[in-house]
Amino acid sequence: MAKIPIGKPVPWSGSRDTWLRTFQRLRYRIVGREIDQGLLFKLIIYILLINVAFIYLKPILYMVTTMVKDAKNILDPTVIWVPKTIYLGHLKTAGKMLEYGRSLLLSVTLAGSVSVLQVFSCAVAGYAFARLDFPFKRFWGAMLLFTFIMPPQVVILPTIMLFKSFGWMDTVLPMIVPAIFGHGLKGAMFVIIYRSFFSTLPKELDEAARIDGANAFRLFFRVMFPLSRSVIVVVVLFAFVWNWNDFYLPSIFMFTAEHVPLSITLARVAAEMAAAEGAGEMSVYQEAIKMASSFLIIFPLLIVYFFAQRWFIEGVERTGIVE
């Protein structure tokens, strides 16, 4: 075996270009040719997504795991997330306290009717702002934006006086009737969404329809409104969810009514439990019943989202929300 003389450099087994190409491929794999193509960027994105998902999912997981615990699991300090046995009696108790059947029907009626009415009325208003010319158009557009940014608490007192003079208190009419005219909860936002969408459609559609003799109403119902299916899905789901979860307006107009939506019954159940706790009537099932009541309220929304998520995501991508 030949000996290498001392003081002389050891020759490479491979060429310098091979090592450089290997290092370059490794760098491209870790960092990427673009900043959003490397493993490092994807790792950061996944870490952020997991943290955000955990923030939103942790309350739901706590709610589900708490409502299925029996007394033994609740009193056991070693049982935190996964109960040893499943107990569904709290759902039955919460359903009775919420008067679930009647309140569910009222919530579906209120949220469904408002969302359907806002689909048509807000579409008409958005089409007018986007495609028609009428006197003081800029002024009414500014008023629309002002209505959007103005909190409802500013006008709630004159609104209460108005509906009280009509004899509509303790009914659903103060929430449903404004939706006929494009108002209601978040109505201004839906008008802006429709306006943004109709503004992106080509002007040739109007010209072709008018050549065929169509007026503004026929153009809207035959051409524009059918083309806005993606916006309709977004408006229906947003309006339904927001009116379902809304507590402020029903608490103002219907709190003393006998039949109230689920958002009010949940507040009543929480108040009853707080009063019982203040009177010294402690119950080991109190937290579990609260979680079961909350689950019964959000469960219909989970079903709606499960079946409509594909159309909802597609609608959000195709409307002016992301533009």
C-alpha positions in Angstrom: 0.0 0.0 0.0 1.5 3.3 -1.1 2.1 6.0 1.5 1.0 9.5 1.0 3.9 11.9 1.6 3.6 14.2 4.6 2.8 17.8 3.7 1.0 17.1 0.4 -2.8 17.7 0.2 -5.1 14.6 -0.1 -6.9 14.5 -3.5 -10.7 14.6 -3.6 -12.6 11.4 -4.3 -15.2 13.4 -6.3 -15.2 16.6 -8.3 -15.9 20.1 -6.9 -18.9 20.5 -9.2 -20.6 17.3 -7.9 -20.5 18.7 -4.3 -21.8 22.0 -5.4 -24.7 20.4 -7.3 -25.6 18.2 -4.3 -25.6 21.2 -2.0 -27.7 23.2 -4.5 -30.3 20.4 -4.7 -30.4 20.2 -0.9 -30.9 23.9 -0.6 -33.7 23.9 -3.2 -35.4 21.1 -1.4 -35.2 22.8 2.0 -35.7 26.5 1.0 -37.0 26.1 -2.5 -36.4 28.0 -5.7 -39.3 30.2 -4.7 -40.0 31.2 -1.1 -43.3 29.2 -1.1 -41.9 26.0 -2.6 -39.5 24.7 0.0 -39.9 22.4 3.0 -39.1 25.2 5.4 -42.0 27.3 4.2 -44.4 24.4 4.2 -43.3 23.5 7.8 -44.0 27.0 9.0 -47.4 27.0 7.3 -48.4 23.7 8.8 -47.3 24.9 12.3 -49.4 28.0 11.9 -52.4 26.1 10.6 -52.3 23.5 13.4 -52.1 26.3 16.0 -55.0 28.1 14.5 -57.1 24.9 14.2 -56.3 24.0 17.8 -57.6 27.5 19.0 -60.9 26.9 17.2 -61.3 23.2 17.9 -60.3 23.1 21.5 -63.6 24.7 22.8 -65.6 22.3 20.6 -63.6 19.2 21.8 -64.0 20.4 25.5 -67.8 20.9 24.9 -68.3 17.4 23.4 -66.1 15.6 25.9 -67.7 17.4 28.9 -71.4 16.8 27.9 -70.9 13.0 27.7 -69.4 12.6 31.2 -71.4 11.0 34.0 -71.0 11.8 37.6 -68.1 9.4 38.1 -66.1 10.9 35.2 -66.9 14.4 36.3 -65.6 13.9 39.8 -62.6 11.9 38.7 -59.6 14.3 38.5 -57.8 11.9 36.2 -60.5 12.2 33.5 -59.9 15.4 31.6 -60.5 14.9 27.8 -61.4 11.3 27.2 -64.2 10.0 29.5 -64.1 6.3 30.5 -67.8 5.9 29.8 -70.3 7.7 27.5 -73.4 9.2 29.0 -76.0 10.9 26.8 -78.5 11.8 29.5 -77.3 15.4 29.6 -78.5 16.0 26.0 -82.0 14.9 27.0 -82.0 17.2 30.1 -80.7 20.1 28.1 -83.3 19.5 25.4 -86.1 19.8 28.0 -84.7 22.9 29.6 -84.3 24.6 26.1 -87.7 23.4 25.0 -85.7 22.3 22.0 -88.4 21.3 19.5 -90.4 24.5 19.7 -87.4 26.8 19.9 -85.6 25.0 17.1 -88.6 25.5 14.8 -88.8 29.2 15.6 -85.0 29.6 15.0 -85.2 27.8 11.7 -88.2 29.9 10.7 -86.6 33.2 11.7 -83.2 32.5 10.2 -84.5 30.8 7.1 -87.1 33.5 6.2 -84.7 36.4 6.8 -82.0 34.7 4.7 -84.4 34.0 1.8 -85.8 37.5 1.8 -82.3 39.1 1.9 -81.2 37.0 -1.0 -83.8 38.7 -3.3 -84.0 42.2 -1.8 -80.2 42.7 -1.4 -79.7 41.4 -4.9 -82.1 44.0 -6.3 -80.3 46.8 -4.4 -76.9 45.6 -5.4 -77.9 45.3 -9.1 -79.3 48.9 -9.0 -76.1 50.3 -7.5 -73.9 48.3 -9.9 -75.7 48.6 -13.3 -78.3 51.4 -13.2 -78.2 55.2 -13.1 -80.6 57.0 -10.8 -80.6 60.4 -9.1 -78.2 60.9 -6.2 -76.6 57.5 -6.8 -73.3 58.5 -5.1 -75.2 59.9 -2.1 -77.2 56.7 -1.6 -74.0 54.7 -2.0 -72.4 56.7 0.8 -75.5 56.2 2.9 -75.2 52.4 2.2 -71.6 52.4 3.5 -72.6 54.5 6.5 -75.3 52.0 7.3 -72.7 49.2 7.1 -70.3 50.8 9.5 -72.9 52.2 11.9 -73.5 49.9 15.0 -77.2 48.9 15.5 -77.1 50.2 19.1 -77.1 53.8 17.7 -80.6 53.5 16.3 -82.1 50.8 18.5 -84.1 53.1 20.7 -86.1 54.8 17.9 -86.4 51.3 16.3 -88.0 50.0 19.5 -90.4 52.9 19.6 -91.4 52.4 16.0 -92.1 48.7 16.3 -93.9 49.2 19.6 -96.2 51.7 17.9 -97.0 49.0 15.3 -97.7 46.4 18.0 -94.9 44.1 16.8 -93.0 43.6 20.1 -92.6 40.0 21.3 -92.9 38.8 17.7 -90.5 37.9 14.9 -91.8 40.7 12.7 -89.1 43.3 13.7 -86.5 40.9 12.3 -88.3 39.7 9.2 -90.0 42.8 7.8 -86.8 44.9 7.4 -85.3 42.0 5.4 -88.0 42.5 2.8 -86.5 45.9 2.0 -82.8 44.8 2.0 -82.2 45.8 5.6 -82.1 43.4 8.6 -79.0 41.9 10.1 -75.9 42.6 7.9 -78.2 43.7 5.0 -75.9 46.5 3.9 -73.0 44.0 3.7 -75.0 41.7 1.4 -75.9 44.6 -0.8 -72.2 45.5 -1.1 -71.3 41.9 -2.0 -74.0 41.8 -4.7 -72.8 45.2 -6.0 -69.2 44.0 -6.2 -70.2 40.9 -8.1 -72.6 42.6 -10.6 -69.9 45.2 -11.3 -67.5 42.5 -12.6 -70.0 41.2 -15.2 -69.4 42.5 -18.8 -71.5 45.4 -20.1 -72.2 43.4 -23.3 -74.8 41.4 -21.3 -76.8 44.6 -20.8 -76.4 45.7 -24.4 -77.5 42.3 -25.8 -80.5 42.1 -23.6 -81.6 45.6 -24.4 -81.3 44.9 -28.1 -83.7 42.0 -27.6 -86.1 44.4 -25.9 -85.6 43.5 -22.3 -86.1 46.2 -19.7 -84.2 46.5 -16.4 -86.5 44.1 -14.5 -86.4 41.4 -17.1 -82.6 41.8 -17.5 -82.2 41.3 -13.7 -84.5 38.2 -13.3 -83.5 36.5 -16.6 -79.8 37.2 -16.8 -78.2 38.8 -13.8 -79.8 36.9 -10.9 -79.3 33.4 -12.4 -75.6 34.3 -13.0 -75.2 35.1 -9.3 -75.6 31.6 -7.9 -72.2 31.7 -6.2 -73.2 34.9 -4.4 -76.6 33.5 -3.5 -74.9 30.6 -1.7 -72.7 33.0 0.3 -75.5 35.3 1.2 -77.9 32.5 2.2 -75.3 30.8 4.5 -74.0 34.1 6.0 -77.5 35.4 6.7 -78.7 32.1 8.1 -75.8 31.6 10.4 -75.7 35.2 11.6 -79.5 35.3 12.3 -79.3 31.9 14.0 -76.5 33.1 16.4 -77.9 36.6 16.9 -78.8 37.3 20.5 -79.0 41.1 20.5 -82.0 41.7 18.3 -84.2 38.9 19.7 -83.3 39.9 23.2 -84.5 43.4 22.4 -87.7 42.5 20.6 -88.7 39.1 22.0 -87.2 38.6 25.4 -90.5 38.7 27.2 -92.2 36.5 24.6 -93.4 33.0 25.6 -91.9 31.4 22.5 -88.3 32.5 21.7 -85.5 31.2 19.5 -82.6 29.1 20.8 -80.3 32.0 21.4 -82.7 33.4 24.0 -83.5 30.0 25.6 -79.8 29.4 26.1 -79.5 32.7 27.9 -82.5 31.8 30.1 -81.0 28.4 30.9 -77.7 30.0 31.9 -79.5 32.6 34.1 -81.5 29.8 35.8 -78.4 27.9 36.6 -76.6 31.0 37.9 -79.6 31.8 40.1 -79.6 28.2 41.4 -75.9 28.3 42.1 -76.3 31.6 43.9 -79.0 30.1 46.1 -76.6 27.3 47.1 -78.2 24.6 44.9 -75.0 23.1 43.5 -75.2 20.4 40.9 -72.4 18.2 39.7 -74.0 18.1 36.3 -74.2 21.9 35.8 -71.2 22.3 33.5 -72.2 19.2 31.5 -75.7 20.5 30.9 -74.4 23.9 29.8 -72.1 22.1 27.3 -75.0 19.9 26.1 -77.2 23.0 25.6 -74.5 24.7 23.5 -74.0 21.6 21.4 -77.7 21.4 20.6 -77.6 24.9 19.4 -74.6 24.6 17.1 -75.5 21.1 15.9 -77.9 22.3 13.1 -75.3 24.7 11.8 -72.7 21.8 11.7 -75.2 19.8 9.6 -75.8 22.8 7.2 -72.0 23.4 6.8 -71.3 19.7 6.3 -73.6 19.6 3.2 -72.9 23.1 1.9 -69.2 23.6 2.5 -68.2 22.9 -1.1 -70.6 25.5 -2.6 -69.8 27.9 0.2 -66.1 27.9 -0.4 -66.6 28.1 -4.2 -69.0 31.0 -3.7 -66.5 32.9 -1.5 -63.8 32.4 -4.1 -66.0 33.6 -6.9 -67.5 36.7 -5.3 -66.1 40.1 -4.5 -65.3 39.0 -0.9 -61.8 38.0 -1.9 -61.4 40.8 -4.5 
